[in-house]
């Protein structure tokens, strides 16, 4: 038993790895704002340790992109770097 009769607060449910992943995802989304790039499907997911060799607890998923969307994002990034 984890807390052995002690009361807990909201911090009991905090997950530092998830918080870090969310912060990284927010930073990525905000970095893309000047390029007018919106990743609607971006999210943070817990890694299934039985089905991957990833050593992280959480990953940032960029969502599903249609080829046309990926091409549009690439074009916007190219326009800003040329």
N, C-alpha and C positions, 0 to 999 in steps of 0.2 A: 504494500500500500504506500503510495507516494507521499501523502501529506500527514499521515499518522495522527489524525485527530486535530490537526491545526486548521484554523480558518484560512481561507485563501481569498485573494482579491483578483481583479481582472487580469493582472500580470501573470496569473497562473496559466492562462491560455495563450499568452504571447509566444510567438514562435519567431525567434530572431532570424532564422534562415529565410522564412517567408517575408518578414519585414524587409530584409535586405534585397530580396528579389523584387518586391513591389517597388522599393525605392529605385532600383536599377531600371525597371520598366517605366516608371514615371520619368526618369531622366532621359530615356530613349525617346519616349513620346514627345517630351518637351524639346529635345534636340532636333526633332523632325518638323516642328511647327514652322520655323522660318522657311522651310522648303515646301510648305503647303502639302505635307504628306501626313495622311491620317491612316493609322493601322486599326481599323475597326475591330478586328478579331484578336487583338493582343490580349494576353492574359498570363496569369501565373498559376502553374500547376505543380502539385507535388509529384516527384519522380517515383515511379514504381520500381523499387529496388530489385524486384524479381525479374523484371523484363528489360533492364538496361544496365550498362556498366558505368553510367554517369555517377560521379562521386558527389554530386550536389543533391541537396534535399529538395530544392525547387528549381524549376526552369521557367524561362520566359518564352512563351509561345507567341509567335507573330501572327497566328491565325492562318486561314486559308486564303491564298491569293490566286485569282484567275491569271492566266498568262498576260492578259491585257493590263491588269492592275500592276503586275510586276514590271512590265515594260514602261508603264506610265511613271512609276516610282523611280525606276532607273533613269528615265529621261529627265525628271525633275532634278535628281541628284547631279546628273551630268551638266545640266544647265547652270547649276550653282557652282560647279567646280571648274568650268571652262572660262 
